[in-house]
């Protein structure tokens, strides 16, 4: 019955698709079956949720979401004080943090002190020096090809912890550009009797950020005012319990120290309405707990795996070598060692984190873990894109109008239509207007129709992504996250209703004489064929496969593989596949029959 229902639904779905006259109508229908925008999980690569045996979670900005801009303002002020202690002028205390300026995924050029917004291929989209946005002419003077690659002079701001750092660097460069004099090659400024390079400013800010985090002062303030700086979601303990109730295991993998992890997780996973004397220990929500992981080093050689005493927070002597135990806390380790101890294979792990490099890229490259990226900025991006979708549609129509305008021109044309310049100017105006609705540096994922470097990393390495980890609550554990088919530029131009008058490569022959182009050229059979003393069964061409030959949507239980020949109603699918065995032109048959006789192989 289930198979009949499935086939009926497939036929109905095909009929519905054919009944729509445009992609926009199909898009509107699909939107009706989607979840609330804030609850959605978006898919880059298909993921079968019931194949996941281990759910791993980062803590900072994943399970523990810091409130914005409160936490960023706190960090900003702490780093300011640290810089003043290093000798920076007292006037920098007047800096006021502005959340609308910094953007995750920016690159910093240590040589020239510029913040860069870059596309997926290294092409520069936006350059800002301090608070000054450089013009196209100014950008080309510094970067002649408007192109740059990641090397020692570039630092990429991957994480949300970098937002106060980005803004502080911009503040300092803007300040010194005003009160000081540039050195000749514009790689720094002369301040008093000292030369202050833009690399040195970056290093001072970076070291101050590390100092503020590592001394524990910032974390102590957060713990003392935890409700002010940490967002608590009541769905989080429900999510963790449901995962374990479906026979999957959970683990916490964080770079934070145990004392800080203990404070935050106790706040997040303790139910205040529970008036019982024995409140549930947060560690019971996880099968395994690893702190001080030192990602991304954890996914390479790692560090020594040591056991922590939860009562004192101190590490026990020696390297731990036994099985990982529940309700125990471990420090350090490596992905290779931990995977062996818990028995994970790679693709049976779904790791959820916010750091595109330390959490997502490294776990994907080193161990082929399935990955979920938490992007807290996503709801803002969705909201603005929804409200200003008409601007993006205008950009698409302007791009199309240029193509239509130039379609009748070829290499013999000399003069370019004046309208092209006007359309390009309109594209720039629309792109700027769209960007400014996201923030001073635009969208996290794009500038106009160009996707950012950050967006390309999300697409390539994050199997799924969402604004919050608790969005998993809104999906069943048998859910199949299926990636939307992506069209290449040439595929997107194909219109089934439009005749396709093109000549395929290899189709020099006429239709009547042409053989299957997927085969090699004719293999003439000579008249002097050797005499075989016994018959041989030679397969001269491959058979039509009667099973699915790809498995990119399958994480792989071999017991689930079903060939088309074994499936019911195989004839329902066979007409959709077109295959013609090749024909062989015979110059002369063995028994002297006519030449040029075609045989079916």
KEROBA-591372 format. One record per residue (C-alpha): residue in one letter; x, y, z. Coordinates in steps of 0.1 Angstrom, whole numbers, plus 2048, in hexadecimal, padded with zeros to 3 digits. Last residue first. Layout:
# KEROBA-591372
AXYZ
...
//
This chain:
# KEROBA-591372
X8FB7CD6CA
X8E17D66B1
X8EF7D068E
X8F27E7671
X8FA7D964E
X9137EE63C
X91D7D0627
X9067B561A
X90B791625
X92B77E61F
X92976563B
X941777653
X93079964F
X9417B663D
X9437DB647
X92D7D7665
X9207F8675
X91A7F369A
X8FC8016AB
X8FC80D6CF
X8E28026E9
X8C681C6ED
X8BF82B70F
X8A384171A
X89884073F
X87684E748
X864831738
X87581A752
X86782B771
X84381F771
X84E7FE763
X8607F8784
X83F7F5794
X84D7E37B2
X8727E57B9
X8897C77B4
X8937D0791
X8977F479B
X8B27E97B4
X8AC7EE7D9
X8C87FA7F0
X8BB7FE813
X8D07E2821
X8EF7F4815
X8E981082F
X8FA82E821
X8FB851825
X8E4853807
X8DD8737F4
X8FE8707E0
X8F884B7DA
X8F88487B4
X8F282A79D
X8CE8247A6
X8C680179B
X8BB7F2779
X8DA7FD767
X8D67FC741
X8EF7E2735
X9127EA72B
X91E7E3708
X9317C76F6
X92C7AC70F
X93F78E700
X93176B705
X94B7556F6
X9457376DF
X95F71D6D9
X9797176BE
X97973B6B4
X983743690
X99476468D
X98377F67A
X990785657
X97379964A
X97A7B6662
X9607C467A
X95F7EA67A
X95F7FA69C
X94C81B698
X9558376AF
X9528356D5
X9308336E6
X91D84F6F8
X91485E6D6
X8FC8406D0
X8FF83B6AA
X8F985568F
X8EE84966D
X8CA85466E
X8D0873683
X8EB87F66B
X90F87C675
X923898685
X9138916A7
X93388F6BB
X92E8B06CE
X9098B76CE
X8FA8CE6B4
X8E18E86C2
X8BE8F16B8
X8AC8ED6DA
X8878F56D5
X87890A6F2
X85D8FB708
X8778E871D
X889909725
X8AE90472C
X8C0923739
X8C491675D
X8D78F8750
X8F390E741
X8F7921761
X8F9902776
X8D98F8788
X8D88EE7AC
X8BF8D37B7
X8B38DC7DA
X8C48C77F4
X8AF8AD806
X8AD8AC82C
X89C88A831
X88A889853
X889869866
X89187B887
X874892882
X87B8B787C
X8708D5891
X8888CD8AE
X8A58D0896
X89E8F6896
X8AD8F58B9
X8D08F98AB
X8C791D8A0
X8C8932881
X8CB91486A
X8E4901855
X8E78DF843
X9038CD832
X91B8E983B
X93C8E6827
X9368F2804
X918908807
X923918828
X94691D819
X93792E7FA
X922945810
X940950824
X953959804
X93696F7FB
X91B9687E0
X9189817C4
X8F598B7B8
X8F49AB7CD
X90F9A67E7
X9099857F8
X90896D815
X90F983834
X8FB99F825
X9079C3823
X9259D4832
X9119F0842
X8F49D884A
X8DA9C283A
X8C59DE82B
X8E49EF81F
X8ED9D2809
X8CC9D47F6
X8CF9F97EF
X8F39F47E4
X8EA9D87CC
X8CD9EC7BE
X8E4A0A7B7
X8FE9F47A7
X8E59E3791
X8D7A04786
X8FAA0F77B
X8FD9EF767
X8DC9F6757
X8E7A1974D
X907A0D73E
X8F49F372A
X8DBA0C71D
X8F6A1E709
X8F7A016F1
X91A9F56E9
X9289FF6C8
X93E9E86B3
X92A9C96AB
X93B9AF695
X9439996B3
X91E9946BA
X8FF9A86C4
X8DB99C6C3
X8DC98F6E7
X8EA9AF6F5
X8C99BE701
X8BB99D70C
X8DA996721
X8DA9B9730
X8B49B5738
X8BB99474A
X8D49A4762
X8BB9C0768
X89F9A776F
X8B5994788
X8BF9B579A
X89A9BF79B
X89199D7AB
X8AC9A47C5
X89C9C67CC
X8799B67CE
X88699E7E7
X88B9BB7FF
X8749B081C
X87B98B817
X8A1991814
X8A09A7833
X88E98D847
X8A297083B
X8C3981842
X8B798B865
X8AD96786C
X8CE95A85F
X8E596F876
X8E5953890
X8F593C876
X8F9919886
X90B90286E
X9018DD86C
X91B8C4860
X91D8A0857
X93F894861
X95788B845
X97388785E
X98E8A0854
X97D8B5839
X95B8B7849
X9678BB86D
X9808D6861
X9678E984C
X94A8E9865
X9578EF889
X977903887
X971912864
X94C91B863
X94B921889
X92691E893
X9248F989B
X90F8D9898
X9208B8891
X90B89C881
X91E87B885
X91585B872
X929868854
X949863867
X94C840876
X94484589A
X94E82B8B4
X9508408D3
X97583A8DA
X97F8388B6
X96F8598AE
X97F8698CD
X9A285F8C2
X99F86B89E
X98C88B8A8
X9A88948C0
X9AA8988E6
X9A68B68FC
X9948B491D
X97B899928
X95C89B93E
X94A87C94B
X92587794D
X92885C933
X94984A92E
X96284C912
X97482B90F
X99782A91E
X9B783C914
X9B885C929
X9DA86D929
X9EA87494B
X9E088696B
X9BC891970
X9B18B3964
X9A28CB97D
X97E8D797D
X97B8D09A2
X95B8BC9A3
X9598B397E
X97C8A2980
X9888A495C
X997887948
X9B288E92F
X9B588A909
X9D78988FE
X9D48B08E1
X9C88AF8BD
X9DB8A489F
X9C18B1887
X99C8B588E
X9A38BF8B2
X9BB8DA8A5
X99C8EC897
X9918EC8B3
X9A48EE8D4
X98E8D38E5
X98F8E4907
X96F8D290F
X9638AF905
X9428A0912
X93387F908
X91186F90B
X901891910
X8E189D921
X8EC88D942
X9088A7944
X8EE8C294C
X8E88B396E
X8C38B0975
X8B78C3994
X8B58AF9B5
X8A08C49CC
X8828C49B5
X8748E79AC
X8778E2986
X86B903979
X88F90F976
X8978F495D
X8BC8F095A
X8CA8EA937
X8D590D92D
X8E191A94F
X8F38FA958
X9028FA935
X91091D939
X92091895B
X92E8F5953
X93D901932
X94E91D944
X95D90695F
X9668EC944
X97A90392E
X96C90D90C
X9778FD8EB
X9588E88E9
X94D8C58DF
X92D8BA8EF
X9218978E6
X8FF8878DF
X8F68638D7
X8DA8578C1
X8C183D8CD
X8A28528C6
X89E85B8EB
X8C186A8E9
X8B78838CF
X89788B8E1
X8A9894901
X8C18AC8EF
X8A58BE8DD
X88F8C18FC
X8AD8CF90F
X8B18EA8F4
X88C8F38EF
X88C90A90D
X8A49218FB
X8BA937912
X8CC954902
X8ED95D914
X8F998091C
X8E1990934
X8D596F942
X8F996694A
X90298495E
X91C975976
X92495A95C
X92A974941
X94098A957
X95596B95F
X95896393B
X966985933
X97F984950
X98A960947
X9AE96A93F
X9AB95691E
X98E96A90F
X99B98D916
X9BF98390D
X9B49738EC
X9A19938E2
X9BF9A88ED
X9D69938D8
X9C09988B9
X9BD9BD8C0
X9E39C18C3
X9EA9AB8A5
X9D19BF88F
X9E19E0899
XA049D2892
X9F99C686F
X9EB9E9869
XA0E9F7870
XA14A1088C
XA33A25887
XA3CA378A7
XA48A5B8AE
XA25A688B1
XA0FA5189D
XA1EA4A87A
XA05A34868
XA05A12857
XA079FF836
XA01A1F822
XA21A1B80E
XA2DA3D819
XA22A3B83D
XA00A4A844
X9FEA6785D
X9EBA6687E
X9CBA7588D
X9B2A6B872
X9C0A4A864
X9C8A41888
X9A3A43892
X996A32873
X9AFA16878
X9A5A1389C
X980A12896
X9829F987A
X9979E2890
X97E9E68AC
X9619DD895
X9719BD888
X97C9B38AB
X9589B88B9
X94B9A189D
X9669868A0
X9549718BB
X93A96C89F
X95395688D
X96695386D
X97997486B
X99396C850
X9B697A855
X9CA982836
X9EF98C835
X9FB968839
X9E695C81B
X9C295B810
X9BF9677EC
X9B79897DD
X9A59977BF
X99B9BA7B5
X9B49B6799
X9C99D47A2
X9C49D07C8
X9D19F07D8
X9CBA087BB
X9AD9F37B0
X99B9F97D1
X9A0A1F7CE
X991A1F7AB
X973A0A7B7
X96DA217D4
X978A197F7
X95FA18814
X96EA2D830
X966A21854
X989A1485A
X993A0A837
X9759F8827
X9779E3808
X9599D27F8
X9559B77DD
X9789AA7D9
X97B98B7C3
X98996E7D7
X9749537C5
X9579507DD
X9539767E0
X96798C7F7
X95E9A7811
X97E9B781B
X9889CB83A
X9A79DF832
X9C69E6848
X9DE9E782B
X9F69CA834
X9DF9B884C
X9C49B4832
X9A69A8847
X98C991837
X967993840
X953973847
X93F981864
X9339A5860
X93A9C3876
X9289E486F
X9039E287B
X90E9D889E
X91D9FA8A6
X9349FA8C5
X93CA1C8D3
X960A298D3
X965A448ED
X97DA2D900
X994A328E1
X99EA548EF
X9B4A4490A
X9CFA3E8F0
X9DDA1B8EA
X9F9A12902
X9F49EC907
X9DD9F3926
X9C8A0890E
X9C59E98F8
X9B89D4915
X99F9EE91E
X9929EE8FA
X9919C88FB
X9799C7919
X9639E2909
X95F9CF8E9
X9599AE8FA
X93C9BD90E
X92E9CE8EF
X92F9AD8DD
X91D99B8F9
X9019B58FA
X8FD9B88D4
X8F299D8D0
X8EA9828EA
X9029658EB
X8F39438DF
X8FE9268F5
X8F69068E3
X9069138C3
X9159368C9
X92E9268E1
X9259028E8
X92F8EB8CB
X9188CD8C7
X91C8A98BB
X8FF8938B1
X90986E8AD
X8F585289B
X8E986587D
X8DA84F862
X8B785986E
X8BD87D863
X8C387583E
X8D7892831
X8D78A280F
X8F28BC809
X8ED8E280A
X8CD8E281F
X8BB8FD833
X8AC8F6855
X88C90A85C
X87E91587D
X88193A879
X87193A857
X853925863
X853903853
X8508FD82D
X8318ED81C
X82290E811
X84491A803
X8448FE7EA
X82490B7DA
X83392E7D6
X8529207C7
X83E90C7AD
X82B92C7A3
X84D93E7A0
X85B92378A
X840929771
X822919760
X81A90077B
X8068E276F
X8258CD767
X8308CF78B
X80E8C4797
X80E8A7780
X83089C78C
X82589E7B0
X80588A7A9
X81A86F798
X83286E7B5
X81586D7CE
X8058507BC
X82683E7BC
X82B8437E1
X8078397E9
X80C8197D5
X82D8127E7
X81C818809
X800800800
//
